[in-house]
Each structure stands twice: as structure tokens, then as C-alpha cells.
Amino acid sequence: MYMPEDIQQLIAQGLPGARVEVAGDGHHFEALVVSDQFTGKSTLQRHQMVYRTLGTKMGNEIHALSIKALAPGE
């Protein structure tokens, strides 16, 4: 079972320099990700970037993830 800290670490590794906060109960998670890399990107593009950091774990070990992806200052 994945814990919020595990998901937070995966996202932080995949998006260096991002501020990442993840909460959850082991089944459902919420992530707040603030990254310069999101500047000029659509919400869909931002979510895809976060999903890529999780690879095949998304939909398998991680079943539900709500994402709030922001550029600094938003």
C-alpha cells in the first residue's frame, strides 16, 4: 500500500524544484503541486506531467489521486 509520503517523493523526484504536498488514507489521495514547469501549461498538461511522475503506479497501486497543479503565484 502506498502512503502519502511515497507519492510525494515520486512526484518531487519527477518534477525537481516543485513544492509537493500529498494527503490521503492509503486508497484516495490529494496532491498539491506547485512548479515553475507548469507556467504556460493547461490544466490537462499539468496533470499529465504529474501522472508521468507516477508511471504505471497510477491506476494500479494508486487508485485515486486528486491533483491541484499550480504555477508559482497562482
C-alpha positions, 0 to 999 in steps of 0.5 A: 500500500502506498502512503502519502509520503511515497507519492510525494517523493515520486512526484518531487523526484519527477518534477525537481524544484516543485513544492509537493504536498500529498494527503490521503488514507492509503486508497484516495489521495490529494496532491498539491503541486506547485512548479515553475514547469507548469507556467504556460501549461493547461490544466490537462498538461499539468496533470499529465506531467504529474501522472508521468511522475507516477508511471504505471503506479497510477491506476494500479497501486494508486487508485485515486489521486486528486491533483491541484497543479499550480504555477508559482503565484497562482 
